[in-house]
């Protein structure tokens, strides 16, 4: 069965740069740069991080200090493996990605057979000792610390995925395909719920809000499948079950 990357919570169009916010694995951060054509360099008002640069294309996400976190708390904070993987490469490029780690995880599928983690503070490590090529790492394990090594405008993590054909893959595409397991907050509402007891009763209005954020497009909503419905005191309720109870993936 294919493995998945994450989990994380992804909220688009917010944060210090208005490009989104992530919580979970590999780190909690505001997105300062998305996958796509590069923009002109511009500095954050706090002048501790910049986004944009010269060049033609940005092949991953830049994850930088989130709003409300002190700069000193973010720098050196742990980066954690978002999937069980094998250390495929470790290098240092002072004119590029600085301290870099490459993880191999072919079980995630052809869109994300490898992932790269750039600009670490020091050589990739588990918090006690340096990692080595061929070593196994496990979901949630420390693999390094946030830094600004190499060609970097400030402390951040460049997170990038590699397609089986060798090209980079847009993380948003991986979210849409379910390779990255991401939940998204409903507008003005709670995070998509979990199902510790196998089912959840919600109002039809709540279910409608969550369904708006269902991924992948056209697929079943992440929060579950409708199992039953009832009406009490002029309010429509839905009884939902976990996707795993219907033969799908449990989030």
C-alpha positions in Angstrom: 0.0 0.0 0.0 1.4 3.4 -0.9 2.8 5.5 2.0 1.8 9.1 2.5 3.7 12.3 3.5 2.6 14.2 6.6 0.2 14.8 8.2 0.1 18.6 8.2 -2.5 21.3 8.3 -2.3 23.7 5.3 -4.1 27.0 5.4 -3.7 29.0 2.1 -3.4 32.7 1.6 -2.5 33.7 5.2 0.7 34.2 7.1 3.4 37.0 6.9 3.6 36.8 3.2 0.0 35.9 2.4 1.1 32.6 0.8 -0.1 30.2 3.4 0.7 28.5 6.7 1.6 24.9 7.6 1.5 23.1 10.9 2.8 19.6 11.5 5.5 17.7 9.6 8.2 18.7 8.7 7.8 22.0 10.6 5.3 24.7 11.6 5.9 27.8 9.5 4.5 30.5 7.2 5.1 29.9 3.5 7.3 32.7 2.2 7.6 31.3 -1.3 5.5 28.8 -3.3 6.4 26.6 -6.2 6.4 28.5 -9.4 7.9 31.5 -11.3 10.1 33.6 -9.1 9.2 37.1 -7.9 11.5 40.1 -7.4 13.3 40.0 -4.1 11.4 41.8 -1.2 12.2 42.0 2.5 9.9 41.2 5.3 9.2 44.3 7.5 11.1 42.7 10.4 14.1 42.4 8.0 15.0 38.9 9.2 13.8 37.1 6.1 13.3 37.9 2.5 11.3 36.3 -0.2 11.9 36.2 -3.9 15.2 36.3 -5.8 16.7 36.5 -9.2 16.3 33.5 -11.4 13.4 31.9 -13.4 11.7 29.3 -11.3 11.3 28.1 -7.7 11.1 24.4 -7.4 9.6 23.9 -3.9 8.2 25.7 -0.9 10.1 28.0 1.4 8.9 27.6 5.0 9.9 30.6 7.2 9.2 32.0 10.7 5.5 32.1 11.4 3.7 35.2 12.7 3.9 35.4 16.5 7.1 33.4 16.9 10.3 35.0 18.0 13.2 34.9 15.5 15.4 33.2 18.1 12.9 30.5 18.7 12.6 29.6 15.0 16.3 29.6 14.2 17.6 26.1 15.2 14.2 24.6 15.7 13.9 20.9 14.7 12.9 19.7 11.3 11.2 16.3 11.4 10.9 13.6 8.8 7.3 13.7 7.3 7.6 10.0 6.1 9.6 6.8 6.7 12.5 7.1 4.4 16.1 6.4 3.5 18.8 9.0 3.6 19.7 9.3 -0.1 22.1 12.2 0.0 23.9 14.7 2.2 25.9 17.7 0.9 27.0 21.2 1.6 26.8 23.8 -1.2 27.9 27.3 0.1 26.6 28.9 -3.2 23.3 27.0 -3.2 21.3 25.0 -0.7 23.8 25.1 2.1 23.5 22.1 4.3 21.1 19.8 2.4 19.4 16.4 3.0 17.8 14.2 0.4 15.4 11.5 1.5 14.2 8.6 -0.7 10.7 7.3 -0.2 9.6 5.5 -3.4 6.5 4.1 -1.5 5.0 7.6 -1.7 4.5 7.0 -5.4 6.1 8.4 -8.7 5.1 12.0 -7.9 7.3 12.1 -4.8 10.0 9.5 -4.8 12.4 11.9 -3.1 12.3 15.0 -1.0 15.0 17.7 -0.3 15.6 19.8 2.8 17.9 22.8 2.2 19.6 25.6 4.2 19.8 23.7 7.5 21.8 25.2 10.3 24.4 22.4 10.3 24.8 19.0 8.7 21.7 16.8 8.9 21.4 15.1 12.3 18.9 13.5 14.6 19.6 15.9 17.5 22.5 13.8 18.8 24.5 12.5 15.9 24.9 13.3 12.2 22.8 11.3 9.7 24.6 9.0 7.2 23.7 8.0 3.6 21.7 4.7 3.7 20.4 5.3 7.2 16.7 4.8 7.8 14.7 7.7 9.3 11.2 7.5 10.6 8.1 9.8 10.5 8.5 12.4 13.2 12.2 11.9 13.8 14.5 14.9 13.9 16.5 15.2 10.7 18.0 18.7 11.2 17.5 22.2 12.4 16.3 25.4 10.7 19.1 27.6 9.5 20.2 30.0 6.8 23.2 28.2 5.2 24.2 28.6 1.6 22.5 31.1 -0.7 19.8 32.2 1.7 18.1 35.5 2.6 17.2 34.4 6.2 16.3 31.4 8.3 14.0 29.1 6.4 13.6 25.5 5.1 13.4 25.0 1.4 11.2 21.8 1.0 11.2 20.2 -2.5 9.9 17.0 -4.0 11.2 15.0 -6.9 9.2 13.2 -9.6 10.2 9.7 -10.8 11.3 11.4 -14.1 13.7 13.6 -12.1 11.8 16.9 -12.3 10.4 18.8 -9.3 6.8 18.4 -8.2 4.5 21.2 -6.9 3.6 20.4 -3.3 0.0 21.6 -4.0 -0.3 18.9 -6.6 0.8 16.3 -4.0 -1.9 17.6 -1.6 -4.5 17.4 -4.4 -3.4 13.8 -5.2 -3.4 12.8 -1.5 0.3 12.1 -1.5 0.7 14.8 1.2 -2.0 14.2 3.7 -3.2 17.7 4.6 -6.3 19.0 6.4 -7.6 22.5 5.8 -9.5 24.7 8.2 -13.0 25.5 7.2 -13.8 29.2 6.7 -14.4 30.7 10.1 -14.7 27.3 11.5 -12.8 24.5 13.2 -10.2 22.2 11.7 -11.5 19.2 9.8 -12.3 16.7 12.6 -10.8 13.3 13.4 -12.8 10.3 14.3 -11.6 8.5 17.5 -14.8 6.6 17.9 -15.5 5.8 14.3 -18.2 8.4 13.6 -19.1 12.0 14.2 -22.4 13.8 14.3 -22.3 17.3 12.8 -24.8 19.8 11.5 -25.4 19.9 7.7 -24.1 23.5 7.7 -20.8 22.3 9.3 -20.5 19.5 6.8 -21.1 21.8 3.9 -18.3 24.1 5.1 -15.8 21.3 5.5 -16.8 19.7 2.1 -15.8 23.0 0.4 -12.2 22.1 1.4 -12.4 18.4 0.4 -9.4 17.0 -1.4 -8.7 15.7 -3.9 -11.0 17.6 -6.2 -14.0 15.6 -7.1 -13.2 12.9 -4.5 -14.8 12.2 -1.1 -14.3 14.8 1.6 -11.4 14.2 3.9 -13.6 14.4 7.0 -15.6 11.2 6.2 -18.5 9.7 4.4 -22.1 10.4 5.1 -23.6 7.3 6.8 -26.9 8.6 7.9 -28.9 11.7 8.5 -31.6 12.9 10.9 -33.5 16.1 11.7 -34.1 17.4 15.3 -35.5 20.7 16.4 -35.5 21.9 12.8 -31.8 21.3 12.4 -30.4 18.8 9.9 -27.7 16.5 11.2 -25.3 14.2 9.4 -23.7 11.1 10.9 -20.3 10.7 9.4 -17.9 7.7 9.4 -14.1 7.7 8.9 -12.9 7.1 5.3 -11.2 3.9 6.5 -14.6 2.5 7.4 -15.6 2.7 3.8 -12.4 1.2 2.4 -10.5 4.5 1.9 -7.6 6.1 3.6 -7.7 7.0 7.3 -6.4 10.5 8.0 
